[in-house]
Amino acid sequence: MASSGSKELAANNPGLHTIRDQATKGYIMRQTMFRIKDPKVSLDFFSRVLGMALLKRVDVPELNFTLYFLGYEDVASAPNDPVDKTVWTFGKMGTVELQHIWGTESNPEFKGYNDGNLEPLGFGHIGITVDDTFKACERFERLGVEFVKKPDEGAKGFAFIKDPDGYWIEIFDLKNIGEVVRGFA
């Protein structure tokens, strides 16, 4: 049974440290990486469907892969120098890194990656805040995006969609999310 008070208190969360180590003061959560089968399909989804910009592309020929860093940043403000642009990109919060291992897009034997929502369970999803969940999902539906859960199914007001590789993306807005969690917040 939890102690009284806020659910976020250390007493209610064994193992939680509430005094931040000063060595971690400058740390930020920066990116989540997905391995992708086909960059053409995934870049289309993340840029056209979700509206992200390509912040930086890094080709690593000695390891046969390319990294694509995407996010909601104004790329016009990025430096032109490739090294400075990499540093700029790695200073942004909440980005997505797509790793394409060369050849997967044309390999008929390649079956894709585990999205974490099938056995064995692991990674779950990322979340995107939108202006209006219902309007965003109407647009996603017109664009042919696959849904795991629509905003009017089950618990109302949020949705889950899939990217081209099957990774789940939660869609919610700040107006509705409070109502969604009111009973268990």
ChimeraX attribute file (.defattr): number of C-alpha atoms within 10 A of each C-alpha:
attribute: neighborCount
match mode: 1-to-1
recipient: residues
	/A:1	4
	/A:2	10
	/A:3	11
	/A:4	9
	/A:5	9
	/A:6	10
	/A:7	12
	/A:8	10
	/A:9	15
	/A:10	13
	/A:11	14
	/A:12	15
	/A:13	12
	/A:14	8
	/A:15	8
	/A:16	11
	/A:17	10
	/A:18	9
	/A:19	6
	/A:20	8
	/A:21	8
	/A:22	7
	/A:23	7
	/A:24	8
	/A:25	8
	/A:26	6
	/A:27	7
	/A:28	11
	/A:29	10
	/A:30	14
	/A:31	17
	/A:32	13
	/A:33	13
	/A:34	17
	/A:35	18
	/A:36	26
	/A:37	24
	/A:38	19
	/A:39	21
	/A:40	10
	/A:41	14
	/A:42	18
	/A:43	20
	/A:44	14
	/A:45	18
	/A:46	19
	/A:47	15
	/A:48	12
	/A:49	17
	/A:50	17
	/A:51	13
	/A:52	20
	/A:53	18
	/A:54	21
	/A:55	24
	/A:56	20
	/A:57	17
	/A:58	13
	/A:59	13
	/A:60	11
	/A:61	9
	/A:62	6
	/A:63	9
	/A:64	11
	/A:65	14
	/A:66	16
	/A:67	20
	/A:68	19
	/A:69	22
	/A:70	23
	/A:71	23
	/A:72	17
	/A:73	17
	/A:74	11
	/A:75	15
	/A:76	8
	/A:77	9
	/A:78	17
	/A:79	14
	/A:80	10
	/A:81	9
	/A:82	13
	/A:83	10
	/A:84	12
	/A:85	18
	/A:86	18
	/A:87	14
	/A:88	16
	/A:89	23
	/A:90	15
	/A:91	13
	/A:92	16
	/A:93	14
	/A:94	18
	/A:95	23
	/A:96	21
	/A:97	22
	/A:98	23
	/A:99	20
	/A:100	21
	/A:101	18
	/A:102	17
	/A:103	13
	/A:104	16
	/A:105	16
	/A:106	10
	/A:107	10
	/A:108	8
	/A:109	7
	/A:110	11
	/A:111	9
	/A:112	14
	/A:113	13
	/A:114	16
	/A:115	20
	/A:116	15
	/A:117	14
	/A:118	10
	/A:119	8
	/A:120	9
	/A:121	10
	/A:122	11
	/A:123	13
	/A:124	13
	/A:125	17
	/A:126	14
	/A:127	13
	/A:128	14
	/A:129	13
	/A:130	16
	/A:131	11
	/A:132	16
	/A:133	23
	/A:134	21
	/A:135	12
	/A:136	19
	/A:137	22
	/A:138	13
	/A:139	13
	/A:140	16
	/A:141	14
	/A:142	9
	/A:143	12
	/A:144	9
	/A:145	17
	/A:146	16
	/A:147	17
	/A:148	13
	/A:149	17
	/A:150	21
	/A:151	20
	/A:152	11
	/A:153	10
	/A:154	10
	/A:155	13
	/A:156	15
	/A:157	21
	/A:158	23
	/A:159	24
	/A:160	21
	/A:161	21
	/A:162	18
	/A:163	18
	/A:164	19
	/A:165	17
	/A:166	17
	/A:167	21
	/A:168	23
	/A:169	18
	/A:170	17
	/A:171	24
	/A:172	24
	/A:173	17
	/A:174	12
	/A:175	13
	/A:176	15
	/A:177	16
	/A:178	12
	/A:179	13
	/A:180	15
	/A:181	10
	/A:182	8
	/A:183	7
	/A:184	5
	/A:185	8
